[in-house]
């Protein structure tokens, strides 16, 4: 750990989980308009929520934050925002936040984007769900940067859980994944091992062993997502520490 690694931009770092973010980013800077738009829409679907909560915290007005979020991505869809961007340039999270700050600082560019594209990116954005799920949006005292970091961490967790769900489904264990999901994310009241054993028809000892394995795979899935948006193992580990720190 801690040493630099080479990234294959076709497949990403070696990992049992898909690590395709930089492939998507590179496609977002491709010459083909159709390839570029498709890739950028995929990036928007993954990361619009951190952008929205940053603007929401900074601006305070819900409707204005919606317009600014859509305007930001409309601008990215219209220009070569990722042309020349490469994995060796550093963390994708840092690049996106810098690009967002620059966009917000340039009100004239935003106004032109609204006139040209109507301020709407091509990917649906469930702002109401973002409001419900993000308890850091007012009246929290966190800064825009802190809300961005927390929502980015949540996006990483969602991607990792989706990857793990796919892995379990591939081996016919969807029911087992769903049974363990709350324990993995520590969401709500956690079922006891006895309850899990009854629902799965296995012993409590089996539940302990399987849940331990699931937690290990979940940790690997999170790190795989982080490796896909960073340049080195050291940066990925820094992102992992930052992810945990976001919820303290």
N, C-alpha and C positions, 0 to 999 in steps of 0.2 A: 504494500500500500504506500501511497505517497509519491510514487514515481510516475513520470509521464508515460502515456501509452499512445500508440498510433490508432487513429480512428479510420475505419473503412467507411467512406461516405456512401457506399452502396448498402451496407448492412448494419453499420454502427459498430460499437464495441462488442467483443464477444460476450454473449450473455444468453441464458436460457429464455429470456424474455425479449420481446421485440424492442429494439432501441432505434427507432426510425426518425426521431425528431430532426436530426441534421440532414437526413435525406430529404425530408419535407422542406426544410429551410432552403436547401440548395435548389430544390425544384421551384421554390417561390421566387428565385432569382433567375429562372431559366428563360431562354429566348422565346420559347413557345408561349403565346398568351394563354392558351387553354391549360397547359401544364402549370403555368405560374398561378393562374386564378384558382385552380383546383387545390394546389398546395397551400396557398394563402388562406383559402376558406377553411382548410383543415386546421391550420394554426389558429385561426380566429375561434373555431369551435372549441379548441383546447384551452385558450388563454384569454378569452374576452372578459371573463369574470374578474381576474386581477386588475385588468385595465379599468373596468367599471367601478370597482370599490375604491381604487385610487382616486379617480375623478370625483366620485361621490363624496369621499372624505374631504378632498381639497375644495370642491365647489359647494357642497352642502345641499344643493337643489336637485331633487330626483329627476325632474324632467330635463333639466339642463345637462345632467350627467348622462342621461340616455342619449341625448343628441350629440354630445361631445364624444361619447364612446363610438357611436355609429359613424360620426364624422371622421374620427381617427382611422377606423378600419376602412372606410370608404376611400380615404386618401391613400392608404397602403395598397388598396386594390387598384388604384389608378396609376401609381408610379412604381418604379423598380426599387422598392424599399429594401429588398434583400439581395439585390444584384451585387456580387462581389463579396458577400458575407460568407465566411468560412469557419469551420470548427476551431481552427487555431486562433481565431480572434477573441475567444474567451466565452464567458457564460451568456447563453441566449437570454436569460432573465435580465441581466444587466443591459444588454442591447435593447430589449423591448422597452424597459423603463426609461432609458435615455431617449429613445425615439419618441416615446409618449410625452416626456417633459418638453422636448423640442417642439412637438406639435402644439401642445397647449400654450406654449409661449408665443406661438405665431398665430394670432387670431385671424389675420387676413387670409392665411392659407386655409384655415378651417372654414371661413366663410365661403371661399371659392369652392371648396370640396362639397359643401352643402348645396351650392347652386348647380354644380355639375352632376353630382351623384344623388342628390336628395338627402344626403346624410345617412343613407342606409346601406350597411354592408349586406352581402348576399346570404349570410348565415343567420338563422333565427337566434335571437338572444332573449332568454327568459329573465327579464329584469325583476319580475315579481318574485321568482324563486331565489334570485340572488339576494333580494332584500330579506326574504324569510330566513335563508340559510346563513347569512353573514351577520352575526350578532355584533361585529365590530363596527358596523355602520351606525351613525348617531343613535344613542347618545354616548358612544364610546369616546374615550379621550386619546385614542391612538392617532398617530400621524398618518398622512396618506401613504408614506413609505412602509409603515408597519402594517397597514391594512393590505397593501399590495403584497407584501411578503407572506402574510397569513393566507390570503386567498390563493397565492401561487402554491403554497404548501398544500392547501386543500386540493388544488388541481393535480398535483403530483400524486397525492394519496388516491384520488379517484382513478387516475390512470393505472396506478399499481394494482388497485383492487380489480379493475376491469381486466388487466392482464392475468391476474391470478384466477379470476372467475373463468376466463377462457381456458386456462390450463386445466382447471378442475372439470370443466364441461367436456374437454377433449378426452378425458379418461373416465367419463360417465359418473362424475362425483359432484354434480351440481348441487344436489340436496345437502351433501356434506359441507360444501362451501357456504351455502346459505345459512346452515346451522351455526357455522363458526364465524360468520361475518361480523356480528356485533362484538364478539371477543377480539377480533382483529382490529376493529376501529374504536373499540371501547365506547360504543354508542348505546345510550339508554341503559335500562336494567339488563344486566348480563344473565343469561340462563346458567344454572348450575351445571356441573359436570354430570350429575345424576339426571337432570332434565335432558341434556344433550344425549346421554347414553340411551335413554328411553326413546327419544325421537329418532335416533339413528339405528336402534336395535343392536347396539354394541355394549361392551363393558365400559365402566368408568376409566379403567386402565387404558383401554383403546382410545377413549376420548382424549386423555392426557397426552398420549403419544402422538395422535393425529393432530391435535391442536398445536403441540410443540412444533411439529413439522410444518404446519400451515403458517405459523408465525415466522419460522425461518425463511420460507418461500416468500412470504409477504415482505420481509426485510430486504430480500434479494430483489424483489420486484420494484420496491421504492428506489433502491440504489441504481437499478437498471434505468429507470426513468431519469434520474439525475445524471447518470453518465451520458445519456443521450443529448443533454443540453449543456454539457461542459467539455472542456478541452483535455483535462488531466484527471488522474485518480485523486490527486490532492484537492482539486476544485470540487469534484463530486462529493468527497468527504466533507468539505467545507459546507456545501449545500445541504448535506444531510444534517449536520449540526445546526445549521440555520433553520432547517425545517422543524426540528424538535424545539428549538428556541422560540419559534413563532407562536407556540401554544403555551408558553410559560406565563 
